Amino acid sequence: MFAAERRQLILEMVRANGAVSLRELARVVQTSEVTVRRDVRALEAEGLLDRRHGGAVLPGGFTRESGFPQKSLSATAEKTAIADLAASLVEEGEAIVVGAGTTTQELARRLARIAGLTVVTNSLLVAQALAHANRVEVVMTGGTLRGSNYALVGSGAEQSLQGLRVSRAFISGSGLTAERGLSTSNMLSASVDRALVQAAGEVVILADHTKLGTDTMFQTVPTDVITRLVTDEPPVQDDRAVAELQALADQGVQIAAAGPGPVLEGGGGVNRREVPPLPGQRRNHPPGGGGSAPPLRAAAAPVADLAPRRRP
């Protein structure tokens, strides 16, 4: 493939998805990440896109939200690994909330195997994944259907969450930075996600490495409210993504990453040989809620708990 054809395809992918990792671009155009990085630099010089933490985004600093078909095809292997790891945090008999998104949809498919769960969600995709799980009770919020991501939003959704208390919230989004926390491109979605977070004793963010360092318009969860980040480890050469993870860890976010990768420095140290229990919760549990999270069970890929314990 000639350079001009390759760069046109890269540009079309970024326009369709809003943000795409170098790894994904290299896979689609069937070349090395080194070549793709050179192409991205050339396109950035022309003002057609911006480079961000191991990937490329639409120009202007804030990525727009892509539709469900594009999201479902992006970073699929990473989402699977993240969902496997996140599911290992959930114990039988818990009550949790699960937000909208393709990564949380993958999580829901795994929750169907856990007995006695109560799952509160505003996502039709999450509810569908659990529809035939006889041992899981699904509670849906009210609200207005937002067709682009099959989620219920608006005042009806927010009001239905008032007075709710659960042990954990599992939330995804469009971008995650240490400075601003989790963000999304839609105001209604951000508002409902904030209501979901308010109902939970712990907040677990599910975000693949392509979202690290990406900032979008509406803040959903500030960094100091995030208990844990479940992610995949970025490529070894992606120094900026590693730095973003380190910055999150330095602010007390407990990070669990699926897959081999670079080691983060931190006061709590890193154990790559075995799957350690995560440190204690960051926020107080609701009355009657569970204790600290269970140890992480082995996932399909090696797992590391990368963050130090939060100092009192």
Secondary structure as a PSIPRED ss2 file (coil, helix, strand):
# PSIPRED VFORMAT (PSIPRED V4.0)

   1 M C   1.000  0.000  0.000
   2 F C   1.000  0.000  0.000
   3 A H   0.000  1.000  0.000
   4 A H   0.000  1.000  0.000
   5 E H   0.000  1.000  0.000
   6 R H   0.000  1.000  0.000
   7 R H   0.000  1.000  0.000
   8 Q H   0.000  1.000  0.000
   9 L H   0.000  1.000  0.000
  10 I H   0.000  1.000  0.000
  11 L H   0.000  1.000  0.000
  12 E H   0.000  1.000  0.000
  13 M H   0.000  1.000  0.000
  14 V H   0.000  1.000  0.000
  15 R H   0.000  1.000  0.000
  16 A H   0.000  1.000  0.000
  17 N H   0.000  1.000  0.000
  18 G C   1.000  0.000  0.000
  19 A E   0.000  0.000  1.000
  20 V E   0.000  0.000  1.000
  21 S E   0.000  0.000  1.000
  22 L H   0.000  1.000  0.000
  23 R H   0.000  1.000  0.000
  24 E H   0.000  1.000  0.000
  25 L H   0.000  1.000  0.000
  26 A H   0.000  1.000  0.000
  27 R H   0.000  1.000  0.000
  28 V H   0.000  1.000  0.000
  29 V H   0.000  1.000  0.000
  30 Q C   1.000  0.000  0.000
  31 T C   1.000  0.000  0.000
  32 S C   1.000  0.000  0.000
  33 E H   0.000  1.000  0.000
  34 V H   0.000  1.000  0.000
  35 T H   0.000  1.000  0.000
  36 V H   0.000  1.000  0.000
  37 R H   0.000  1.000  0.000
  38 R H   0.000  1.000  0.000
  39 D H   0.000  1.000  0.000
  40 V H   0.000  1.000  0.000
  41 R H   0.000  1.000  0.000
  42 A H   0.000  1.000  0.000
  43 L H   0.000  1.000  0.000
  44 E H   0.000  1.000  0.000
  45 A H   0.000  1.000  0.000
  46 E C   1.000  0.000  0.000
  47 G C   1.000  0.000  0.000
  48 L C   1.000  0.000  0.000
  49 L C   1.000  0.000  0.000
  50 D E   0.000  0.000  1.000
  51 R E   0.000  0.000  1.000
  52 R E   0.000  0.000  1.000
  53 H C   1.000  0.000  0.000
  54 G C   1.000  0.000  0.000
  55 G E   0.000  0.000  1.000
  56 A E   0.000  0.000  1.000
  57 V E   0.000  0.000  1.000
  58 L C   1.000  0.000  0.000
  59 P C   1.000  0.000  0.000
  60 G C   1.000  0.000  0.000
  61 G C   1.000  0.000  0.000
  62 F E   0.000  0.000  1.000
  63 T C   1.000  0.000  0.000
  64 R C   1.000  0.000  0.000
  65 E C   1.000  0.000  0.000
  66 S C   1.000  0.000  0.000
  67 G C   1.000  0.000  0.000
  68 F H   0.000  1.000  0.000
  69 P H   0.000  1.000  0.000
  70 Q H   0.000  1.000  0.000
  71 K H   0.000  1.000  0.000
  72 S H   0.000  1.000  0.000
  73 L C   1.000  0.000  0.000
  74 S C   1.000  0.000  0.000
  75 A C   1.000  0.000  0.000
  76 T H   0.000  1.000  0.000
  77 A H   0.000  1.000  0.000
  78 E H   0.000  1.000  0.000
  79 K H   0.000  1.000  0.000
  80 T H   0.000  1.000  0.000
  81 A H   0.000  1.000  0.000
  82 I H   0.000  1.000  0.000
  83 A H   0.000  1.000  0.000
  84 D H   0.000  1.000  0.000
  85 L H   0.000  1.000  0.000
  86 A H   0.000  1.000  0.000
  87 A H   0.000  1.000  0.000
  88 S C   1.000  0.000  0.000
  89 L C   1.000  0.000  0.000
  90 V C   1.000  0.000  0.000
  91 E C   1.000  0.000  0.000
  92 E C   1.000  0.000  0.000
  93 G C   1.000  0.000  0.000
  94 E C   1.000  0.000  0.000
  95 A E   0.000  0.000  1.000
  96 I E   0.000  0.000  1.000
  97 V E   0.000  0.000  1.000
  98 V E   0.000  0.000  1.000
  99 G C   1.000  0.000  0.000
 100 A C   1.000  0.000  0.000
 101 G C   1.000  0.000  0.000
 102 T H   0.000  1.000  0.000
 103 T H   0.000  1.000  0.000
 104 T H   0.000  1.000  0.000
 105 Q H   0.000  1.000  0.000
 106 E H   0.000  1.000  0.000
 107 L H   0.000  1.000  0.000
 108 A H   0.000  1.000  0.000
 109 R H   0.000  1.000  0.000
 110 R H   0.000  1.000  0.000
 111 L H   0.000  1.000  0.000
 112 A C   1.000  0.000  0.000
 113 R C   1.000  0.000  0.000
 114 I C   1.000  0.000  0.000
 115 A C   1.000  0.000  0.000
 116 G C   1.000  0.000  0.000
 117 L E   0.000  0.000  1.000
 118 T E   0.000  0.000  1.000
 119 V E   0.000  0.000  1.000
 120 V E   0.000  0.000  1.000
 121 T E   0.000  0.000  1.000
 122 N C   1.000  0.000  0.000
 123 S E   0.000  0.000  1.000
 124 L H   0.000  1.000  0.000
 125 L H   0.000  1.000  0.000
 126 V H   0.000  1.000  0.000
 127 A H   0.000  1.000  0.000
 128 Q H   0.000  1.000  0.000
 129 A H   0.000  1.000  0.000
 130 L H   0.000  1.000  0.000
 131 A C   1.000  0.000  0.000
 132 H C   1.000  0.000  0.000
 133 A C   1.000  0.000  0.000
 134 N C   1.000  0.000  0.000
 135 R C   1.000  0.000  0.000
 136 V E   0.000  0.000  1.000
 137 E E   0.000  0.000  1.000
 138 V E   0.000  0.000  1.000
 139 V E   0.000  0.000  1.000
 140 M E   0.000  0.000  1.000
 141 T C   1.000  0.000  0.000
 142 G C   1.000  0.000  0.000
 143 G C   1.000  0.000  0.000
 144 T E   0.000  0.000  1.000
 145 L E   0.000  0.000  1.000
 146 R E   0.000  0.000  1.000
 147 G C   1.000  0.000  0.000
 148 S C   1.000  0.000  0.000
 149 N C   1.000  0.000  0.000
 150 Y C   1.000  0.000  0.000
 151 A E   0.000  0.000  1.000
 152 L E   0.000  0.000  1.000
 153 V E   0.000  0.000  1.000
 154 G C   1.000  0.000  0.000
 155 S H   0.000  1.000  0.000
 156 G H   0.000  1.000  0.000
 157 A H   0.000  1.000  0.000
 158 E H   0.000  1.000  0.000
 159 Q H   0.000  1.000  0.000
 160 S H   0.000  1.000  0.000
 161 L C   1.000  0.000  0.000
 162 Q C   1.000  0.000  0.000
 163 G C   1.000  0.000  0.000
 164 L C   1.000  0.000  0.000
 165 R C   1.000  0.000  0.000
 166 V E   0.000  0.000  1.000
 167 S E   0.000  0.000  1.000
 168 R E   0.000  0.000  1.000
 169 A E   0.000  0.000  1.000
 170 F E   0.000  0.000  1.000
 171 I E   0.000  0.000  1.000
 172 S C   1.000  0.000  0.000
 173 G C   1.000  0.000  0.000
 174 S C   1.000  0.000  0.000
 175 G E   0.000  0.000  1.000
 176 L E   0.000  0.000  1.000
 177 T E   0.000  0.000  1.000
 178 A C   1.000  0.000  0.000
 179 E C   1.000  0.000  0.000
 180 R C   1.000  0.000  0.000
 181 G E   0.000  0.000  1.000
 182 L E   0.000  0.000  1.000
 183 S E   0.000  0.000  1.000
 184 T E   0.000  0.000  1.000
 185 S C   1.000  0.000  0.000
 186 N C   1.000  0.000  0.000
 187 M H   0.000  1.000  0.000
 188 L H   0.000  1.000  0.000
 189 S H   0.000  1.000  0.000
 190 A H   0.000  1.000  0.000
 191 S H   0.000  1.000  0.000
 192 V H   0.000  1.000  0.000
 193 D H   0.000  1.000  0.000
 194 R H   0.000  1.000  0.000
 195 A H   0.000  1.000  0.000
 196 L H   0.000  1.000  0.000
 197 V H   0.000  1.000  0.000
 198 Q H   0.000  1.000  0.000
 199 A C   1.000  0.000  0.000
 200 A E   0.000  0.000  1.000
 201 G E   0.000  0.000  1.000
 202 E E   0.000  0.000  1.000
 203 V E   0.000  0.000  1.000
 204 V E   0.000  0.000  1.000
 205 I E   0.000  0.000  1.000
 206 L E   0.000  0.000  1.000
 207 A C   1.000  0.000  0.000
 208 D C   1.000  0.000  0.000
 209 H H   0.000  1.000  0.000
 210 T H   0.000  1.000  0.000
 211 K H   0.000  1.000  0.000
 212 L E   0.000  0.000  1.000
 213 G C   1.000  0.000  0.000
 214 T C   1.000  0.000  0.000
 215 D E   0.000  0.000  1.000
 216 T C   1.000  0.000  0.000
 217 M C   1.000  0.000  0.000
 218 F E   0.000  0.000  1.000
 219 Q E   0.000  0.000  1.000
 220 T E   0.000  0.000  1.000
 221 V E   0.000  0.000  1.000
 222 P C   1.000  0.000  0.000
 223 T H   0.000  1.000  0.000
 224 D H   0.000  1.000  0.000
 225 V H   0.000  1.000  0.000
 226 I C   1.000  0.000  0.000
 227 T C   1.000  0.000  0.000
 228 R E   0.000  0.000  1.000
 229 L E   0.000  0.000  1.000
 230 V E   0.000  0.000  1.000
 231 T E   0.000  0.000  1.000
 232 D E   0.000  0.000  1.000
 233 E C   1.000  0.000  0.000
 234 P C   1.000  0.000  0.000
 235 P C   1.000  0.000  0.000
 236 V C   1.000  0.000  0.000
 237 Q C   1.000  0.000  0.000
 238 D C   1.000  0.000  0.000
 239 D H   0.000  1.000  0.000
 240 R H   0.000  1.000  0.000
 241 A H   0.000  1.000  0.000
 242 V H   0.000  1.000  0.000
 243 A H   0.000  1.000  0.000
 244 E H   0.000  1.000  0.000
 245 L H   0.000  1.000  0.000
 246 Q H   0.000  1.000  0.000
 247 A H   0.000  1.000  0.000
 248 L H   0.000  1.000  0.000
 249 A H   0.000  1.000  0.000
 250 D H   0.000  1.000  0.000
 251 Q C   1.000  0.000  0.000
 252 G C   1.000  0.000  0.000
 253 V C   1.000  0.000  0.000
 254 Q E   0.000  0.000  1.000
 255 I E   0.000  0.000  1.000
 256 A E   0.000  0.000  1.000
 257 A E   0.000  0.000  1.000
 258 A E   0.000  0.000  1.000
 259 G C   1.000  0.000  0.000
 260 P C   1.000  0.000  0.000
 261 G C   1.000  0.000  0.000
 262 P C   1.000  0.000  0.000
 263 V C   1.000  0.000  0.000
 264 L C   1.000  0.000  0.000
 265 E C   1.000  0.000  0.000
 266 G C   1.000  0.000  0.000
 267 G C   1.000  0.000  0.000
 268 G C   1.000  0.000  0.000
 269 G C   1.000  0.000  0.000
 270 V C   1.000  0.000  0.000
 271 N C   1.000  0.000  0.000
 272 R C   1.000  0.000  0.000
 273 R C   1.000  0.000  0.000
 274 E C   1.000  0.000  0.000
 275 V C   1.000  0.000  0.000
 276 P C   1.000  0.000  0.000
 277 P C   1.000  0.000  0.000
 278 L C   1.000  0.000  0.000
 279 P C   1.000  0.000  0.000
 280 G C   1.000  0.000  0.000
 281 Q C   1.000  0.000  0.000
 282 R C   1.000  0.000  0.000
 283 R C   1.000  0.000  0.000
 284 N C   1.000  0.000  0.000
 285 H C   1.000  0.000  0.000
 286 P C   1.000  0.000  0.000
 287 P C   1.000  0.000  0.000
 288 G C   1.000  0.000  0.000
 289 G C   1.000  0.000  0.000
 290 G C   1.000  0.000  0.000
 291 G C   1.000  0.000  0.000
 292 S C   1.000  0.000  0.000
 293 A C   1.000  0.000  0.000
 294 P C   1.000  0.000  0.000
 295 P C   1.000  0.000  0.000
 296 L C   1.000  0.000  0.000
 297 R C   1.000  0.000  0.000
 298 A C   1.000  0.000  0.000
 299 A C   1.000  0.000  0.000
 300 A C   1.000  0.000  0.000
 301 A C   1.000  0.000  0.000
 302 P C   1.000  0.000  0.000
 303 V E   0.000  0.000  1.000
 304 A E   0.000  0.000  1.000
 305 D E   0.000  0.000  1.000
 306 L C   1.000  0.000  0.000
 307 A C   1.000  0.000  0.000
 308 P C   1.000  0.000  0.000
 309 R C   1.000  0.000  0.000
 310 R C   1.000  0.000  0.000
 311 R C   1.000  0.000  0.000
 312 P C   1.000  0.000  0.000
